[in-house]
Amino acid sequence: MRTVAYDLGKRKTTLSEVHDGAVVARRTVRRISELHRDLGTQAPPARVAIEACRDAWAVHDLLAQWGNEVVVVDTTRVRQLGVGR
């Protein structure tokens, strides 16, 4: 299963796909609808990690509906997971 980190931003959102500890793909989108290409029903399923925020649960539900395994991560623990390295 693919592993994707999803960084929700106010003006843009970044997806980073990781394989064997290295980023193998990175993409920036401005609308949630643009995610369908990478995480939609036609794409291979992914385990997607997103930081907890106001919009996280709506995004969680959409990505899960598309067949992905979505994990909402507590923002106080993202550094422990290696986010930002």
C-alpha positions, -999 to +999 in steps of 0.1 A: +000+000+000+012+035-008+021+059+020+012+096+015+016+126+038-010+152+033-003+188+045-035+209+046-027+245+041-048+277+040-040+285+003-024+252-009-021+216+001+010+194-004+010+157-009+043+137-004+044+101-013+071+081+006+086+048-002+114+031+017+120+063+037+124+086+007+100+110-009+092+096-044+066+121-054+054+155-043+025+176-056+008+208-046-029+214-052-052+243-045-086+225-044-097+193-027-111+181-061-076+181-075-067+152-051-088+128-071-060+123-096-036+111-069-059+096-042-093+091-060-111+059-069-090+053-100-056+056-081-041+027-061-052+029-024-029+047+000-024+051+037-027+089+041-015+108+072-030+143+078-025+166+107-055+173+129-071+206+121-105+222+115-109+207+081-092+173+088-123+153+094-140+164+062-109+155+042-107+122+062-142+113+051-136+121+015-103+102+012-118+072+031-148+072+007-123+070-022-109+038-006-078+051+013-068+044+048-067+078+065-049+085+098-054+119+115-023+127+135-022+148+166-002+180+158+018+177+190+033+144+178+042+152+141+079+159+149+081+125+166+069+109+134+097+127+114+075+154+098+097+183+087+129+163+081 
